[in-house]
Amino acid sequence: MTKNYVDWFNNRRISQKTKGMTPCEYREHALAV
C-alpha cells in the first residue's frame, strides 16, 4: 500500500497549484522553459 501511495504522490497526483498537471508533467514543463 505504501508503494502505491508513493507512486501516486510522485507520478499521478493532480495539483491545483500546478494548474492540473501531474508532478511528472510539471517537471518536464519546468525543464523545457
PDBQT receptor file of N, H, CA, C and O in Angstrom, charges set to zero:
ATOM      1  N   MET A   1       0.814  -1.194   0.000  1.00  0.00    +0.000 N 
ATOM      2  CA  MET A   1       0.000   0.000   0.000  1.00  0.00    +0.000 C 
ATOM      3  C   MET A   1       0.861   1.262   0.000  1.00  0.00    +0.000 C 
ATOM      4  O   MET A   1       0.539   2.226  -0.695  1.00  0.00    +0.000 OA
ATOM      5  N   THR A   2       1.925   1.269   0.752  1.00  0.00    +0.000 N 
ATOM      6  H   THR A   2       2.186   0.486   1.316  1.00  0.00    +0.000 HD
ATOM      7  CA  THR A   2       2.789   2.441   0.800  1.00  0.00    +0.000 C 
ATOM      8  C   THR A   2       3.435   2.707  -0.551  1.00  0.00    +0.000 C 
ATOM      9  O   THR A   2       3.549   3.860  -0.967  1.00  0.00    +0.000 OA
ATOM     10  N   LYS A   3       3.860   1.645  -1.242  1.00  0.00    +0.000 N 
ATOM     11  H   LYS A   3       3.767   0.709  -0.904  1.00  0.00    +0.000 HD
ATOM     12  CA  LYS A   3       4.458   1.820  -2.573  1.00  0.00    +0.000 C 
ATOM     13  C   LYS A   3       3.470   2.469  -3.524  1.00  0.00    +0.000 C 
ATOM     14  O   LYS A   3       3.832   3.357  -4.295  1.00  0.00    +0.000 OA
ATOM     15  N   ASN A   4       2.218   2.025  -3.467  1.00  0.00    +0.000 N 
ATOM     16  H   ASN A   4       1.924   1.303  -2.840  1.00  0.00    +0.000 HD
ATOM     17  CA  ASN A   4       1.195   2.598  -4.336  1.00  0.00    +0.000 C 
ATOM     18  C   ASN A   4       0.983   4.071  -4.036  1.00  0.00    +0.000 C 
ATOM     19  O   ASN A   4       0.831   4.878  -4.953  1.00  0.00    +0.000 OA
ATOM     20  N   TYR A   5       0.972   4.426  -2.760  1.00  0.00    +0.000 N 
ATOM     21  H   TYR A   5       1.096   3.770  -2.015  1.00  0.00    +0.000 HD
ATOM     22  CA  TYR A   5       0.778   5.824  -2.380  1.00  0.00    +0.000 C 
ATOM     23  C   TYR A   5       1.945   6.677  -2.864  1.00  0.00    +0.000 C 
ATOM     24  O   TYR A   5       1.737   7.760  -3.412  1.00  0.00    +0.000 OA
ATOM     25  N   VAL A   6       3.158   6.203  -2.667  1.00  0.00    +0.000 N 
ATOM     26  H   VAL A   6       3.327   5.323  -2.222  1.00  0.00    +0.000 HD
ATOM     27  CA  VAL A   6       4.341   6.951  -3.102  1.00  0.00    +0.000 C 
ATOM     28  C   VAL A   6       4.324   7.117  -4.612  1.00  0.00    +0.000 C 
ATOM     29  O   VAL A   6       4.638   8.195  -5.117  1.00  0.00    +0.000 OA
ATOM     30  N   ASP A   7       3.963   6.071  -5.338  1.00  0.00    +0.000 N 
ATOM     31  H   ASP A   7       3.708   5.196  -4.928  1.00  0.00    +0.000 HD
ATOM     32  CA  ASP A   7       3.868   6.150  -6.795  1.00  0.00    +0.000 C 
ATOM     33  C   ASP A   7       2.812   7.173  -7.199  1.00  0.00    +0.000 C 
ATOM     34  O   ASP A   7       3.042   7.991  -8.089  1.00  0.00    +0.000 OA
ATOM     35  N   TRP A   8       1.656   7.125  -6.545  1.00  0.00    +0.000 N 
ATOM     36  H   TRP A   8       1.469   6.460  -5.821  1.00  0.00    +0.000 HD
ATOM     37  CA  TRP A   8       0.586   8.086  -6.847  1.00  0.00    +0.000 C 
ATOM     38  C   TRP A   8       1.048   9.509  -6.544  1.00  0.00    +0.000 C 
ATOM     39  O   TRP A   8       0.855  10.414  -7.356  1.00  0.00    +0.000 OA
ATOM     40  N   PHE A   9       1.656   9.706  -5.376  1.00  0.00    +0.000 N 
ATOM     41  H   PHE A   9       1.813   8.971  -4.716  1.00  0.00    +0.000 HD
ATOM     42  CA  PHE A   9       2.071  11.045  -4.955  1.00  0.00    +0.000 C 
ATOM     43  C   PHE A   9       3.120  11.622  -5.894  1.00  0.00    +0.000 C 
ATOM     44  O   PHE A   9       3.076  12.812  -6.206  1.00  0.00    +0.000 OA
ATOM     45  N   ASN A  10       4.051  10.812  -6.345  1.00  0.00    +0.000 N 
ATOM     46  H   ASN A  10       4.087   9.845  -6.092  1.00  0.00    +0.000 HD
ATOM     47  CA  ASN A  10       5.146  11.300  -7.183  1.00  0.00    +0.000 C 
ATOM     48  C   ASN A  10       4.815  11.368  -8.664  1.00  0.00    +0.000 C 
ATOM     49  O   ASN A  10       5.458  12.119  -9.398  1.00  0.00    +0.000 OA
ATOM     50  N   ASN A  11       3.829  10.606  -9.125  1.00  0.00    +0.000 N 
ATOM     51  H   ASN A  11       3.307   9.996  -8.529  1.00  0.00    +0.000 HD
ATOM     52  CA  ASN A  11       3.609  10.497 -10.562  1.00  0.00    +0.000 C 
ATOM     53  C   ASN A  11       2.213  10.863 -11.055  1.00  0.00    +0.000 C 
ATOM     54  O   ASN A  11       2.072  11.402 -12.153  1.00  0.00    +0.000 OA
ATOM     55  N   ARG A  12       1.190  10.582 -10.272  1.00  0.00    +0.000 N 
ATOM     56  H   ARG A  12       1.305  10.144  -9.380  1.00  0.00    +0.000 HD
ATOM     57  CA  ARG A  12      -0.164  10.734 -10.809  1.00  0.00    +0.000 C 
ATOM     58  C   ARG A  12      -1.001  11.799 -10.126  1.00  0.00    +0.000 C 
ATOM     59  O   ARG A  12      -2.080  12.136 -10.614  1.00  0.00    +0.000 OA
ATOM     60  N   ARG A  13      -0.538  12.332  -9.022  1.00  0.00    +0.000 N 
ATOM     61  H   ARG A  13       0.338  12.059  -8.626  1.00  0.00    +0.000 HD
ATOM     62  CA  ARG A  13      -1.312  13.309  -8.255  1.00  0.00    +0.000 C 
ATOM     63  C   ARG A  13      -1.492  14.585  -9.073  1.00  0.00    +0.000 C 
ATOM     64  O   ARG A  13      -0.532  15.109  -9.638  1.00  0.00    +0.000 OA
ATOM     65  N   ILE A  14      -2.725  15.081  -9.133  1.00  0.00    +0.000 N 
ATOM     66  H   ILE A  14      -3.505  14.656  -8.674  1.00  0.00    +0.000 HD
ATOM     67  CA  ILE A  14      -3.006  16.322  -9.863  1.00  0.00    +0.000 C 
ATOM     68  C   ILE A  14      -3.114  17.445  -8.842  1.00  0.00    +0.000 C 
ATOM     69  O   ILE A  14      -3.855  17.340  -7.865  1.00  0.00    +0.000 OA
ATOM     70  N   SER A  15      -2.377  18.506  -9.074  1.00  0.00    +0.000 N 
ATOM     71  H   SER A  15      -1.775  18.591  -9.867  1.00  0.00    +0.000 HD
ATOM     72  CA  SER A  15      -2.326  19.610  -8.125  1.00  0.00    +0.000 C 
ATOM     73  C   SER A  15      -2.922  20.870  -8.725  1.00  0.00    +0.000 C 
ATOM     74  O   SER A  15      -2.668  21.189  -9.887  1.00  0.00    +0.000 OA
ATOM     75  N   GLN A  16      -3.714  21.586  -7.940  1.00  0.00    +0.000 N 
ATOM     76  H   GLN A  16      -3.921  21.326  -6.997  1.00  0.00    +0.000 HD
ATOM     77  CA  GLN A  16      -4.264  22.865  -8.389  1.00  0.00    +0.000 C 
ATOM     78  C   GLN A  16      -3.140  23.891  -8.529  1.00  0.00    +0.000 C 
ATOM     79  O   GLN A  16      -3.201  24.775  -9.383  1.00  0.00    +0.000 OA
ATOM     80  N   LYS A  17      -2.128  23.770  -7.697  1.00  0.00    +0.000 N 
ATOM     81  H   LYS A  17      -2.078  23.051  -7.003  1.00  0.00    +0.000 HD
ATOM     82  CA  LYS A  17      -1.014  24.712  -7.711  1.00  0.00    +0.000 C 
ATOM     83  C   LYS A  17      -0.241  24.665  -9.027  1.00  0.00    +0.000 C 
ATOM     84  O   LYS A  17       0.332  25.669  -9.449  1.00  0.00    +0.000 OA
ATOM     85  N   THR A  18      -0.227  23.511  -9.670  1.00  0.00    +0.000 N 
ATOM     86  H   THR A  18      -0.693  22.695  -9.328  1.00  0.00    +0.000 HD
ATOM     87  CA  THR A  18       0.496  23.367 -10.939  1.00  0.00    +0.000 C 
ATOM     88  C   THR A  18      -0.462  23.355 -12.123  1.00  0.00    +0.000 C 
ATOM     89  O   THR A  18      -0.149  22.806 -13.180  1.00  0.00    +0.000 OA
ATOM     90  N   LYS A  19      -1.627  23.964 -11.941  1.00  0.00    +0.000 N 
ATOM     91  H   LYS A  19      -1.881  24.410 -11.083  1.00  0.00    +0.000 HD
ATOM     92  CA  LYS A  19      -2.643  24.105 -12.999  1.00  0.00    +0.000 C 
ATOM     93  C   LYS A  19      -3.097  22.763 -13.557  1.00  0.00    +0.000 C 
ATOM     94  O   LYS A  19      -3.269  22.615 -14.767  1.00  0.00    +0.000 OA
ATOM     95  N   GLY A  20      -3.290  21.795 -12.682  1.00  0.00    +0.000 N 
ATOM     96  H   GLY A  20      -3.150  21.915 -11.699  1.00  0.00    +0.000 HD
ATOM     97  CA  GLY A  20      -3.827  20.499 -13.090  1.00  0.00    +0.000 C 
ATOM     98  C   GLY A  20      -2.810  19.535 -13.657  1.00  0.00    +0.000 C 
ATOM     99  O   GLY A  20      -3.185  18.480 -14.166  1.00  0.00    +0.000 OA
ATOM    100  N   MET A  21      -1.539  19.865 -13.584  1.00  0.00    +0.000 N 
ATOM    101  H   MET A  21      -1.234  20.722 -13.170  1.00  0.00    +0.000 HD
ATOM    102  CA  MET A  21      -0.508  18.962 -14.098  1.00  0.00    +0.000 C 
ATOM    103  C   MET A  21      -0.096  17.976 -13.013  1.00  0.00    +0.000 C 
ATOM    104  O   MET A  21      -0.145  18.283 -11.822  1.00  0.00    +0.000 OA
ATOM    105  N   THR A  22       0.306  16.798 -13.441  1.00  0.00    +0.000 N 
ATOM    106  H   THR A  22       0.346  16.548 -14.409  1.00  0.00    +0.000 HD
ATOM    107  CA  THR A  22       0.878  15.838 -12.509  1.00  0.00    +0.000 C 
ATOM    108  C   THR A  22       2.314  16.279 -12.220  1.00  0.00    +0.000 C 
ATOM    109  O   THR A  22       2.870  17.084 -12.968  1.00  0.00    +0.000 OA
ATOM    110  N   PRO A  23       2.917  15.768 -11.155  1.00  0.00    +0.000 N 
ATOM    111  CA  PRO A  23       4.301  16.150 -10.860  1.00  0.00    +0.000 C 
ATOM    112  C   PRO A  23       5.263  15.869 -12.016  1.00  0.00    +0.000 C 
ATOM    113  O   PRO A  23       6.169  16.664 -12.264  1.00  0.00    +0.000 OA
ATOM    114  N   CYS A  24       5.082  14.753 -12.727  1.00  0.00    +0.000 N 
ATOM    115  H   CYS A  24       4.346  14.107 -12.525  1.00  0.00    +0.000 HD
ATOM    116  CA  CYS A  24       5.953  14.437 -13.871  1.00  0.00    +0.000 C 
ATOM    117  C   CYS A  24       5.789  15.472 -14.978  1.00  0.00    +0.000 C 
ATOM    118  O   CYS A  24       6.774  15.947 -15.543  1.00  0.00    +0.000 OA
ATOM    119  N   GLU A  25       4.540  15.817 -15.283  1.00  0.00    +0.000 N 
ATOM    120  H   GLU A  25       3.740  15.431 -14.824  1.00  0.00    +0.000 HD
ATOM    121  CA  GLU A  25       4.288  16.815 -16.326  1.00  0.00    +0.000 C 
ATOM    122  C   GLU A  25       4.872  18.170 -15.929  1.00  0.00    +0.000 C 
ATOM    123  O   GLU A  25       5.432  18.881 -16.763  1.00  0.00    +0.000 OA
ATOM    124  N   TYR A  26       4.738  18.516 -14.657  1.00  0.00    +0.000 N 
ATOM    125  H   TYR A  26       4.283  17.938 -13.979  1.00  0.00    +0.000 HD
ATOM    126  CA  TYR A  26       5.249  19.800 -14.184  1.00  0.00    +0.000 C 
ATOM    127  C   TYR A  26       6.774  19.860 -14.296  1.00  0.00    +0.000 C 
ATOM    128  O   TYR A  26       7.331  20.877 -14.709  1.00  0.00    +0.000 OA
ATOM    129  N   ARG A  27       7.441  18.770 -13.927  1.00  0.00    +0.000 N 
ATOM    130  H   ARG A  27       6.988  17.944 -13.592  1.00  0.00    +0.000 HD
ATOM    131  CA  ARG A  27       8.906  18.734 -14.045  1.00  0.00    +0.000 C 
ATOM    132  C   ARG A  27       9.338  18.893 -15.487  1.00  0.00    +0.000 C 
ATOM    133  O   ARG A  27      10.262  19.653 -15.778  1.00  0.00    +0.000 OA
ATOM    134  N   GLU A  28       8.680  18.185 -16.395  1.00  0.00    +0.000 N 
ATOM    135  H   GLU A  28       7.929  17.567 -16.159  1.00  0.00    +0.000 HD
ATOM    136  CA  GLU A  28       9.022  18.302 -17.817  1.00  0.00    +0.000 C 
ATOM    137  C   GLU A  28       8.773  19.720 -18.313  1.00  0.00    +0.000 C 
ATOM    138  O   GLU A  28       9.574  20.261 -19.076  1.00  0.00    +0.000 OA
ATOM    139  N   HIS A  29       7.675  20.321 -17.887  1.00  0.00    +0.000 N 
ATOM    140  H   HIS A  29       7.025  19.881 -17.267  1.00  0.00    +0.000 HD
ATOM    141  CA  HIS A  29       7.335  21.686 -18.288  1.00  0.00    +0.000 C 
ATOM    142  C   HIS A  29       8.376  22.676 -17.751  1.00  0.00    +0.000 C 
ATOM    143  O   HIS A  29       8.814  23.573 -18.471  1.00  0.00    +0.000 OA
ATOM    144  N   ALA A  30       8.764  22.510 -16.500  1.00  0.00    +0.000 N 
ATOM    145  H   ALA A  30       8.409  21.781 -15.915  1.00  0.00    +0.000 HD
ATOM    146  CA  ALA A  30       9.732  23.418 -15.882  1.00  0.00    +0.000 C 
ATOM    147  C   ALA A  30      11.106  23.294 -16.545  1.00  0.00    +0.000 C 
ATOM    148  O   ALA A  30      11.810  24.291 -16.704  1.00  0.00    +0.000 OA
ATOM    149  N   LEU A  31      11.485  22.083 -16.929  1.00  0.00    +0.000 N 
ATOM    150  H   LEU A  31      10.913  21.273 -16.799  1.00  0.00    +0.000 HD
ATOM    151  CA  LEU A  31      12.790  21.886 -17.559  1.00  0.00    +0.000 C 
ATOM    152  C   LEU A  31      12.802  22.370 -19.005  1.00  0.00    +0.000 C 
ATOM    153  O   LEU A  31      13.860  22.708 -19.536  1.00  0.00    +0.000 OA
ATOM    154  N   ALA A  32      11.636  22.406 -19.647  1.00  0.00    +0.000 N 
ATOM    155  H   ALA A  32      10.777  22.131 -19.217  1.00  0.00    +0.000 HD
ATOM    156  CA  ALA A  32      11.551  22.814 -21.050  1.00  0.00    +0.000 C 
ATOM    157  C   ALA A  32      11.685  24.327 -21.209  1.00  0.00    +0.000 C 
ATOM    158  O   ALA A  32      12.014  24.811 -22.292  1.00  0.00    +0.000 OA
ATOM    159  N   VAL A  33      11.435  25.062 -20.150  1.00  0.00    +0.000 N 
ATOM    160  H   VAL A  33      11.168  24.669 -19.270  1.00  0.00    +0.000 HD
ATOM    161  CA  VAL A  33      11.457  26.533 -20.237  1.00  0.00    +0.000 C 
ATOM    162  C   VAL A  33      12.842  27.077 -20.290  1.00  0.00    +0.000 C 
ATOM    163  O   VAL A  33      13.026  28.292 -20.364  1.00  0.00    +0.000 OA
TER     164      VAL A  33
